[in-house]
Amino acid sequence: MALNPLYGEPKGEGRSDMSITFWAPGAGDDLPEMNMANRNAMDFLEWCGLPKTYGGSVNVVVLKAKLALLIAAGVGDEGLPSQRVGNVIDCGREPGYMVEKAKLLFEIADAAHVKQGDKTVISWG
């Protein structure tokens, strides 16, 4: 099994090594989606206290509560420096990136919640 040289994570294995999208299934095409590079998405999921998986779902009420607390606190979002290992380059992440993504996902979750109610889920994959 090949490993990503920067993070030691498996490559391939039937998933994309490029990005993860967050969306509200069944909410219609009028709601936006949020896309993140795998590394940022995994860090974001961990920061949110959600399972670090390449696909999953969470109830919208639970997610909005978590995101609201994280946005208000704004902690744990110091960014990452860029790095290079061989010919693999990670451009890093600016401080505040996680909070900005949390705000965007909160907007998506809130719109889906209004449209579909308390049983709505936000999925990623």
RAZITA-V927704 format. One record per residue. N is the residue number from 1. RES is the residue in one small letter. PSI is psi as a letter, one per 40 degrees, with the letter a starting at -180 (none if undefined). OMEGA is omega in radians with two decimals (none if undefined). D_FIRST is the distance of its C-alpha to the first C-alpha in Angstrom with 2 decimals. Layout:
N/RES/PSI/OMEGA/D_FIRST  N/RES/PSI/OMEGA/D_FIRST
//
This chain:
1/m/h/3.12/0.00  2/a/i/3.10/3.82  3/l/i/3.01/6.51  4/n/h/-3.04/9.99  5/p/d/3.13/12.14  6/l/d/-2.98/15.05  7/y/e/-3.13/13.98  8/g/e/3.13/10.82  9/e/i/3.09/9.80  10/p/i/3.04/6.69  11/k/i/3.08/7.41  12/g/b/3.14/8.50  13/e/f/3.05/8.48  14/g/e/3.10/12.13  15/r/i/3.12/13.49  16/s/h/3.06/14.96  17/d/e/-3.03/13.75  18/m/d/-3.01/17.47  19/s/i/3.09/19.81  20/i/h/-3.14/21.13  21/t/h/3.05/24.67  22/f/h/-3.12/27.20  23/w/i/3.10/30.07  24/a/h/-3.13/32.80  25/p/h/3.08/32.38  26/g/e/-3.10/35.76  27/a/e/3.12/37.54  28/g/i/-3.09/38.19  29/d/e/-3.10/37.39  30/d/e/3.10/39.79  31/l/h/3.12/37.50  32/p/i/3.01/35.07  33/e/i/3.08/31.34  34/m/h/-3.12/29.42  35/n/h/3.13/26.21  36/m/i/2.99/24.06  37/a/i/-3.09/21.03  38/n/d/-3.10/18.02  39/r/d/3.14/18.54  40/n/d/3.14/22.23  41/a/d/3.12/21.91  42/m/d/3.10/19.84  43/d/d/3.13/22.41  44/f/d/3.12/25.19  45/l/d/3.11/24.24  46/e/d/3.13/24.17  47/w/d/3.14/27.43  48/c/e/-3.10/28.96  49/g/f/3.11/28.08  50/l/i/3.13/26.09  51/p/h/3.10/22.82  52/k/g/-3.13/19.79  53/t/i/-3.13/18.24  54/y/e/3.06/17.33  55/g/h/3.14/20.37  56/g/a/3.13/23.51  57/s/i/3.06/27.29  58/v/i/3.10/30.04  59/n/i/-3.05/33.78  60/v/d/3.14/35.61  61/v/d/3.11/38.21  62/v/d/-3.12/35.71  63/l/d/-3.13/33.76  64/k/d/3.11/37.00  65/a/d/3.12/38.13  66/k/d/-3.09/34.97  67/l/d/3.13/35.06  68/a/d/3.11/38.79  69/l/d/-3.13/38.42  70/l/d/3.12/35.62  71/i/d/-3.13/37.60  72/a/d/-3.10/40.73  73/a/d/3.13/39.15  74/g/f/-3.11/36.98  75/v/i/3.11/35.31  76/g/f/-3.07/31.78  77/d/f/-3.07/31.58  78/e/e/-3.10/31.90  79/g/i/3.13/29.34  80/l/i/3.07/26.64  81/p/i/3.06/27.19  82/s/i/3.12/25.46  83/q/i/3.12/22.97  84/r/h/3.04/21.27  85/v/h/-3.07/18.43  86/g/b/3.12/18.54  87/n/e/3.07/18.94  88/v/h/-3.11/17.44  89/i/h/3.00/20.48  90/d/h/-3.06/21.05  91/c/e/3.10/24.71  92/g/a/-3.11/25.19  93/r/h/3.13/27.38  94/e/i/3.00/31.16  95/p/i/3.14/32.93  96/g/e/-3.11/34.10  97/y/d/-3.09/31.23  98/m/d/3.13/30.34  99/v/d/3.11/34.01  100/e/d/3.10/34.44  101/k/d/3.10/31.54  102/a/d/3.10/32.98  103/k/d/3.13/36.35  104/l/d/-3.14/35.02  105/l/d/3.07/33.15  106/f/d/3.11/36.33  107/e/d/3.11/38.37  108/i/d/-3.13/36.13  109/a/d/-3.13/36.17  110/d/d/3.12/39.92  111/a/d/3.11/40.70  112/a/d/3.14/38.70  113/h/d/3.11/40.44  114/v/d/-3.07/43.83  115/k/d/-2.98/43.08  116/q/e/3.10/41.53  117/g/a/-2.99/42.60  118/d/e/-3.12/41.17  119/k/e/3.13/38.73  120/t/i/3.03/36.79  121/v/i/2.93/33.09  122/i/h/-3.11/30.93  123/s/i/3.02/27.46  124/w/i/3.12/24.33  125/g/none/none/21.33
//
